[in-house]
């Protein structure tokens, strides 16, 4: 999880993979904040010895490694779990991290997640598990203007354009998920939502009818 510092201020940003975190990190950087506790610019092939990169550490690890009493704020973005799962597949396709067909990829990923929540660098860990117990966190939903809310809270200059997550569904925004894969993911929706049942409940997402951008 990146720690951002500027002058005498320190903010911990909990970067849930595939939930808009890279956008927030860029906004910190362009606003003059320095980033710590992350690994950047190294290919996945060079990181085979790393199970979880520091920018994607979950709550238990954060509680062990950090004394959050000395952090001004802990902020976190969450996302509709189904959309986040689809986006994870699109990202693997775009980075050539998988050559599995959608149906095989979904089955493989669901099985791996049940056996190992840290599967694929924590990219598919349930979002509620990223929340540390040692400090309260400001949690914002991506689809409800979460990026802008973090900007307001921390004092970052907001993005200039309106984010598509507010207005487009999981299948409308340009992505790396091929049209023929859409029906495949919808066919697995029940199993995907079951895996993330606590996320749906905890963050107030509507199962089966909640569609957001990938």
N, C-alpha and C positions, 0 to 999 in steps of 0.2 A: 504494500500500500504506500503510495508516494507520500512523503512528508514535504510540504512546501513551506519555505521560510522567506520572509521579507522584513528586513530591519529587525525589530524585536518580536515579530509575530510568527507563530507556527500553527499550521493547519494540517491535519491528517485527512487525506482524501481516500476513502475506501473504494477502491477500483474493482467493482464487480465486473468480470469480463462480459463483453457484449451487452453492456447497458449504458453506453454513451460516455464511458469514462475517458476515452482518448480525447474527446472534444473538451471536456473539463480540464484535463491536464494541459492542453494547448492554450486554453484561456489563462490559466495560471502563469504559464511561461511568457505569453505575450504581454502580460501585465507586470512583468518584472520579478516574479517569484522564482526562487531556486528550488530545484527538485532533488530530493534525496530518497534513498531506500527504493531503488528501481534498477533494472537492467535494460539498457536500450542498445539498439544497433548491432545486435548479435543474432545470427541466424539460429533457427531451431536446431539444426544439425550440430551446432557448437554448444548447445545447452542440454544435451542428453543427460548430463549428470545432475541437472537441476529438476527436482520434482515440482516445486512451486516457485516461480520467480517472485521476488520480494514485492513487486507491485500488485500481485494477486493473492497475497496472504489473507487467510480468513481469520475470524475473530479469535479463536483459541491461540493462534500463533501471535497475533497482535498483543493479546493480554500477557503472553509470556515474554515478549521481546521489548515492549514499550511501556514506559510509565506515562500514561495518558493524562495524569494530573497536570502535566506541564505543557499540554497542548491547548491552544486557545479554543479550537473547535474540531469536532470530528464530523465530517460530512460524507454522505453516501447517496448514490443514485441507484434506483431499482427499476426493473422493467417487467412488462408482462412476460411471465415465464415461457409461454409457448413461443412468442416472438423471439425471445432471447435464444431459445433452443434452435429455432430455424436459422437465426443469424449466425449461430455457432457453426452450423453446417455450411452456410454461405461463405464464411471466413475460411474454413478449411479448404473449400473448393478453390477460392481465389488465391490461396497461398500454396496450392498443390500439396496440401497435407493429407489428402485422402483421394483414393481412386475408387472408393466403394460406390455402388449405386445407392440412391436415396434410401430405399427400403432396408438394404443391408447395413447402411451406415446408422440408421435410426436404431435398429435392433442391437447392433454392436455397442453404440454409445449408451443406450439405456442399460444394457447389461453391465458395462464397465462402470457406469455411475453408481449402480447399486452395490457393486463390489468395492469400488474405490472412489469416494467423493472427490478426490484430488485428480481424477482422470483428466488428461490433456491440460496440465498446468492450472487446474482449478477452474477451467472454463465453463464447466457444467455443474459445479457445486450449487446446491440450493442457496438462494441469496440471503436468507435469514441467518445462515451459518457464518456470514461475513461480519456480523455485528459483534463488536467486542462487548464483554460484560463489565469491564472496568471503567467505562465512561459512557455517558449518554451520547447518542449520535443524532444528528439532524438528517433525516431520511426523506428523500424527495423522489417522486415518481417521474421517470423520464417523459412520459406522455402528457403529464400535467404541468409542463414548464419547469421541470427539475433543473435543467441547465441554468436557466435564468434565475431560479430561486437561489441556487448556490452563488451565483454572481452577486445577487442582492445581499445575501448573508455575509459574504466575505469582503465585498467591496471591489469586485472585479468589473471592468468594463464589459458590458454584455455583448453577445454576438450581434452582428449587424443585420443578419437575415433571420427570418422565422424558420424554426426547425420543423422538418417534415413529419417528425414523430407525432405532432399534435393533430395532424389532419389526414394522414394516409394510413391505410390498413397494412397488415403484414405483407400483402401481395402487391400493393400498388407502388411502393417505393422501389426504385431501381436497385437491384441486388444481384448476387451471384447465384441465386436459387432459380433454376430453370423452370419454366412454366409447367412442364410435365411432372416436376417433383412436387408441385403444390398438392395435388390430390393424394399423393403418398403421405405427406406430412399430416394432412387432415385425417387420413385414415388411422393414424397413430395418435391422434389428439388425446384420446382418453388416457392412454398409457403415459403420455408426456405430462398431462395435467395431474395424474396420480403421483408421479415422481415429485412434483413440485407443489403438492397439496398445501403444505404449510405456508409456502410463499404466497399462494393465492389468498389464503385466509388472512395472513398477517399484514399484507400490504394492500388488501382491499381490491384485488383484481377479480373480475367476473369470469368464472370458468365457462368454457364452451362458447361464450358470446363475445369475449374480449379479443378484439383484433387490433394490433398496433403494428408499427412499421418495422421491417427487418433491416 
